[in-house]
Amino acid sequence: MIVDATLVEQQCSEGKVVVAANPQGEVCLVQKGGGGEVDALVLLRCVEMAVGQVRELGKKVDGALEADAEKRDKGGISRELRADNER
């Protein structure tokens, strides 16, 4: 199995399976194209890999957003402006 195949890898393949999932682990899309047969267990492994990749990517995005928010929050003003602060 290949994640994000290169052009050469795509040209050598018999088919492809696209799996989309959200960070909660819910599968949103499974699409098979290009011919060829896919064993059910292989398809389940593809789904598991996709969910793992989405969760990793989600963690990286969340971390980058938190770092950016901290960088933009000069002097802690964001905490004061939130609706759930202790006014």
N, C-alpha and C positions, 0 to 999 in steps of 0.2 A: 504494500500500500504506500502511496505517495501523497503527501499533503502539499498543496500548491505546486503542482507539476510544472516543470520547465517546458519549453516548446518542444525540445527533443523527446522528453518523456511523454508528452501528449501525443506526438507523432508515432511513438512505439506502442501506445496502448490500444487495446481492443474496444474499450468503452470507458465511461466515467460515471462516478456516483458523486452527487453533490448533496451534502448534508448541512443544514443550517439549524442552529440551536441558539437559545438565549442563555444568559449566565445562570439562570435557575435550573438549567439542565433539561429544559423542555425542548423537544425536537419540533422545529417549525416547518421544516421542509426536507424531503428526501426525493431526489430526482436522479434517475438512472438514464443515461443516454449513450449512444454510440454503438449499440449492439453488444454481443457477448452475454454470457450468463453470469450471474452473481449468486453464490451460495448464501443462504440465509444467515449462517454463522459469520461469514465474511462481512455481510451487510451490517450485522449487529456490531461487529468490531469497528467498522467504519463509523457508525453512530457514536460508539463509546469514545473513539479518538476525537471526533468532532466536538463532542461535549467537553472533553478534557481541554482541547485547544481553546474553546470559547471561554471556559473558566479561567485559564491562564491569561488570556488576552484581557478579560474583564478585570482581573486583579491588577494588571499593568496599567490599564486605563484609569481605574479607580485611584491607584497610587499617583499617577501623573496629575490627575485632577486635584487630589488633596495637596500635592506639592505646589501646584500652581495657585491654589486658593491661599495657602500659607504665605507664598511669595507676594501675593497681591494684598494680603491683609496686613498693612503697615500699622503698627501700634495697637492691634487687637480690635479695631473698630467694627469689623464684621460681626463679632460676637455681640456687641452692643446693639447693632442694627437688626439682629434676628428677632422674630416675633416671640420666640420662646425664652427670652432672657429674663432676668430677675429685676424687673422695673420696680 
